[in-house]
Amino acid sequence: MIDEVRRLGGEVLHGWAEGRIARTGEEAVAEPETRRAGKKLRWQTTFGAIAAEEPLFRAGTRLQRPFAASAAVSHRGCSQPLQRAVTDFGADVSFAQAAEKLREHYGVELAPETIRGIVVGHAQAMLEQQQAALPQWPDVPGVAQLVAEVDGGMVPIVVTDTEQADRRTGKSLGVA
């Protein structure tokens, strides 16, 4: 039953890709002086590998891949739902064990190195997002005034007597 659902899901995604390729190809051909070529595009999903013949268009030296851009897929890449599953498995266990879990749960075979790349990429994105949310440290070594304990407490300020030989002695409590 599960294999049949995977097969049907793969057929639906393949049909979607073919239809989308036809529509994006018609739009690109409308541009003047465009040459057409083809390239096989293959990516992994939770339903397995999907392959389609993608049209490539050249206008001068510029290469256009309208289907890959509009569908947000890349050759030998992984779909977003598959990346979520890979990241979930890869965060819990080793990458080799994550490959086994992926095969068991989804019937998809990915190399442990591919799983490592996906997990590390998501971890890097999370780190960058976290660092962007943190406040920036000031560039100057200090500030003119520091407000602390605004709940009514007091911060004592100690003034040392510079004329004393031993700076540990001659301290007094200052008033701000």
N, C-alpha and C positions, 0 to 999 in steps of 0.2 A: 504494500500500500504506500509506504513512504517513498520507495523508488519510483512509483507511478506519479506521485505528487511532484517529486523532483523533476521527472521527465517532462511533465506538463508545464511546470514553472519555467524550465529551460526553453521549451517551445514557445511559450508566451513571450519571454524576454527576447528570443531570437526574432520572432515576428514583429515585436515592437521595434527592435533595432533596424530591421529591414524597411519597415514603413517610415521610420524617422529618417533613414538614409535617403530614401526616395524623395521625401519632402525637402530636406536640406539641399540635396543635389539639384532640384529644380530651381531653388532660389539662387544658388551660386551660378548656375549656367546663364541666368538672366544678365549677369554682368558682362560688359564687352571685353573682348580680347582675353578670354579665359580658356585655358587648356585643361583638359580633364585626363586624369590617370586614376589608377585604383591601387588600393593597398589593403591587405588583410588586417583586420583589427580584432584582437582577442583579449578578453578580460574575464576575471573570475567573479562569480556571484555565489550567493548561498545555494543556488540551484545547480551550480557547476560552471563549467567553462562555456562562454558564449563567443561565437566567432561570426564575423560578418565582413563582407567585402565593402570597404569604405571608399567612396570616391574622393580623390584629392584634386584640388584645383590650383592652377598656377596662373597668377596675373603678374607678368614680368618675372621678378625673382622672388616674389612673395608666395608662400605656400599656404593654402587654406585647407583646413580639415573641419568643415562645418558640423559634421555629425559628432565628432569627438568633443568639440567645444560645447555644443548645445547639450549633449548627454552627460557631460562631465566624466568621461571615461578616458583612460589612456591604455595604450597597447601593453599587454601583460600586467595590467593593474588589477586592483580589487575594488568591487563595489563598496559603497558606504555601509550597507548592512553587514557585509562580510567583514569589513574592517572592524566594525563594532564587536562582532563575535570573536574575531582574532584577538583584539585588544583585551576583551574580557577573559578569554582563556590564557593569553600570554601574561597577564598581570597576576594570575593565580598560581601557575605552575611553570616549569621550564618550557622552553620553546619547542623542544622535541615532544614533550608530553602534550603541549597545546596542539601540535600537528596531529597527534593521535586522537585527541578529543574532537578536533575539527572533522576528522575523517569519520569518527563514530557518530557525531550529532548531525552533521550536514552532508556527509559523503563527499566532501571537497578535500582534495589533496594539495597541500601547500608545503613547501620546504621550510624547515625550521629557520633558515636564514631570512626567508621572505617574511615569516611571522615576526622575527626579531626586528626587521626594518620597519614594519607597520607599527609595532608596539613602541619602539624608540621614537618614531616620528610623532606619534600621538603624545608621548610623554614630553617631547621637546615643545610641542605646541601648547601643552598645559603649562609648562614652565614659563614660556614667553608670555602667556596670558596672565599668569600669576604675577610675574615681574612688572607687567604693564599696570597692574592694579595697585601695586605698592607705591607709597609716596616716595618722592625723590629726596635723597639726602642733600642738605645744603652744601654749597661749595666753600663757604667761609668757615673758619675754624670756630667761631663762637657767635653769640648774639649779644646785643646791648642789654636786653632785659629778658628775664626768664620768669614766667608766671607758673608757679607750682602750688599744689595744695590749695586750690581755690575753694575747697570745701570748708575753710575756716581754720585749718591747721597752719602752723608757722614753720618756716624753714629757718633754722638758726644761721646767722652769718658770723663767722669768727674772724676777728681782726688781730693780726700778729703785730707785736712791737718790733719794728725793724732795728731799734737801738740795742736790743738784747743780744748778748753773745750767743746764747743758745735759743734758737727759734722755737723750741718746744715750750719755753717759758714766756711769760709776758703776754699771754693771749687774753683777749677780752671779747665779750659778746657785743657785736655791732647791731645797729638798728638801721633798717633799710628805709 
